[in-house]
Amino acid sequence: MGNYVEFRLKTKKIPKEDRVIKKFGCEKNGPMQQIIDSEVLWLMEPYVPFDTGALRDAGVIHTNIGSGKITYICDYSRYQYYIPMNHHDQTTAYWFEKMKKDKKEQILRLVKKAAQGK
């Protein structure tokens, strides 16, 4: 298999973490983690370099929604992630970090809204 890039979405340690994780569905494959993974993939899409769409689609195809890991498996995914290239619109190297910087508040609002429904 070719080179790949994987992002892990980890939570911070908090007191009585197991109880909180269970209450809000943040455990692996829990409803909250599924929401976060889906939203991160969707928000990252404009930042992922696009030529044929194979790289963008690789993230959706190879990510197990709810696992807390976003995985891009494509022959050139690692190269595209770390090596700057010509930019089109928002596409960029280090697209995960760029998306987090730009969309952090949006993700936090989504998580807060979803948690309030619990």
C-alpha positions as CSV (number, residue, x, y, z in Angstrom):
1,M,0.0,0.0,0.0
2,G,1.2,3.5,-0.7
3,N,2.1,6.2,1.8
4,Y,-0.6,7.5,3.9
5,V,-1.4,10.3,6.4
6,E,-3.4,9.7,9.6
7,F,-4.7,12.2,12.1
8,R,-5.7,11.1,15.6
9,L,-8.4,13.1,17.3
10,K,-7.6,12.7,21.0
11,T,-9.5,14.1,24.0
12,K,-7.7,15.7,26.9
13,K,-7.5,14.0,30.3
14,I,-10.1,15.2,32.6
15,P,-11.2,14.1,36.1
16,K,-13.4,11.0,36.1
17,E,-12.9,10.7,32.4
18,D,-14.6,7.3,31.9
19,R,-17.9,8.6,33.4
20,V,-17.8,11.8,31.3
21,I,-16.9,9.8,28.1
22,K,-19.7,7.4,28.7
23,K,-22.2,10.2,29.5
24,F,-21.5,12.2,26.3
25,G,-20.9,9.3,24.0
26,C,-17.2,10.1,23.3
27,E,-16.0,6.5,23.6
28,K,-14.6,4.9,20.5
29,N,-17.4,4.5,18.0
30,G,-19.7,6.4,20.3
31,P,-22.2,8.9,18.9
32,M,-20.2,12.0,19.8
33,Q,-17.0,10.7,18.3
34,Q,-18.9,9.8,15.1
35,I,-20.2,13.4,14.9
36,I,-16.7,14.8,15.4
37,D,-15.1,12.6,12.8
38,S,-17.7,13.3,10.2
39,E,-17.5,17.1,10.8
40,V,-13.7,17.1,10.7
41,L,-13.8,15.2,7.3
42,W,-16.4,17.6,6.0
43,L,-14.6,20.8,7.2
44,M,-11.2,19.5,5.9
45,E,-12.5,19.0,2.4
46,P,-11.8,22.5,1.0
47,Y,-8.2,22.4,2.3
48,V,-7.3,19.0,0.8
49,P,-5.4,19.4,-2.5
50,F,-7.6,18.5,-5.4
51,D,-6.7,17.3,-8.9
52,T,-8.8,14.2,-9.7
53,G,-10.5,14.0,-6.3
54,A,-8.8,10.7,-5.3
55,L,-7.0,12.2,-2.3
56,R,-10.1,13.9,-1.0
57,D,-12.1,10.6,-1.5
58,A,-9.4,8.6,0.2
59,G,-10.1,10.3,3.5
60,V,-13.8,9.4,3.3
61,I,-13.1,5.8,2.1
62,H,-10.4,4.9,4.5
63,T,-11.7,6.5,7.7
64,N,-13.7,4.5,10.2
65,I,-16.1,7.1,11.4
66,G,-16.2,7.0,15.2
67,S,-12.6,5.7,15.6
68,G,-11.1,9.1,16.3
69,K,-8.7,8.6,13.4
70,I,-8.9,10.3,10.0
71,T,-6.9,8.3,7.5
72,Y,-5.9,9.3,3.9
73,I,-4.4,6.3,2.1
74,C,-3.2,7.2,-1.3
75,D,0.2,6.8,-3.1
76,Y,0.9,10.5,-2.7
77,S,-1.0,11.6,0.4
78,R,2.0,11.9,2.7
79,Y,3.9,13.9,0.0
80,Q,0.9,16.2,-0.6
81,Y,0.4,16.8,3.1
82,Y,4.0,17.8,4.0
83,I,5.3,19.4,0.8
84,P,3.9,22.8,-0.1
85,M,2.5,23.1,-3.6
86,N,0.7,25.5,-5.8
87,H,-2.4,26.6,-4.0
88,H,-5.9,26.7,-5.4
89,D,-8.5,28.4,-3.2
90,Q,-8.0,27.1,0.3
91,T,-6.0,23.9,-0.5
92,T,-2.7,23.7,1.3
93,A,-0.1,21.5,2.8
94,Y,-0.8,20.6,6.5
95,W,-4.5,20.8,5.7
96,F,-5.6,19.2,9.0
97,E,-3.8,21.9,11.1
98,K,-5.0,24.7,8.9
99,M,-8.6,23.5,9.2
100,K,-8.3,23.2,13.0
101,K,-7.0,26.7,13.2
102,D,-9.8,28.1,11.0
103,K,-12.7,26.0,12.2
104,K,-11.9,25.3,15.9
105,E,-14.8,27.3,17.2
106,Q,-17.3,25.7,14.7
107,I,-16.2,22.3,15.9
108,L,-16.5,23.2,19.6
109,R,-20.0,24.7,19.0
110,L,-21.1,21.5,17.3
111,V,-19.7,19.3,20.1
112,K,-21.3,21.6,22.8
113,K,-24.7,21.5,20.9
114,A,-24.5,17.7,20.6
115,A,-23.6,17.3,24.2
116,Q,-26.5,19.4,25.4
117,G,-28.8,16.9,23.8
118,K,-27.5,14.2,26.1
